[in-house]
Amino acid sequence: MGFWDSVGNAAKGAIDTIERNNADAEELIGRYQREDDDFLKEKLRSGNYAQKIAATKLLKERGYGSN
C-alpha cells in the first residue's frame, strides 16, 4: 500500500465520521426541539460532538448567538 492509498483511506474514514455525526445530530435535533434552553446549553457545554451540533443549531434558531 502506497502513501496515496493511505491518504485516501484516512480521508474516507474522516468523511464517514462526519456523515455519521451529521446524521446523529439531525436525529437529535428532532428530539431536542421540545427541550428548554437550559437543557440545550448544558448539551453545548458537556455533550458529545453530535449533541453539540444539535444544541448549537437549535439555540441559533431560538435567537442565541445572532449578535
N, C-alpha and C positions, 0 to 999 in steps of 0.2 A: 504494500500500500504506500503510495507516494504522498508527498506533502500536500498536494492539492486535494487528494482524496480525503485526507484528514481534515482539511479546512472545510470541505464540502459537508462532511459528516457533522462537524461541530455546528455549522450554520443550520443544517437541517434540524439538529437537536434543539437549537435555540428557537427556531421558528415553531417547532412543535410545542415547546414550553409556552411561548407567547400565545399561541392559539388556544391552548388548554386553559391558561389563565383568563383569557378573554371570555371563553365560554363559561367558565366558572363565575366570573364577575357578572355576566349577563343574567345568569340564573339567580345570583344573589340579589341583584337589583330588584327583581320581581318580589323576592321575599322581604327585602328591606324597605320597600315603599311604605309599608304600614308602620314602620318603626319611627320613634321620635328622634329629634335632632341629637339629643344626648347619647342615644344608642349609637347613632352614626358617627359621632365624634369619637366615641370610645373605640369603635372599629377602626377608625382612621389612625388612632394612636397605637393600638395594640393588635390589630388583626393581621392576617396573612396578606399576601400580595393581592389576591383576588378580592378579599374583603375590603382592602383599602381602595381599590379601583371603584368598587360598587359604592362605597360610602362617599368618596370624592364626587362621583357623578351626581348622586342624589343631593348632596349638600350644595353643589353648584346650582342644580335645578331649583333649589329652595332659596337661592339668593346669596349664599355664602361665597366669599372669595371673589365677588364681582367688582370690588372696589379697586 
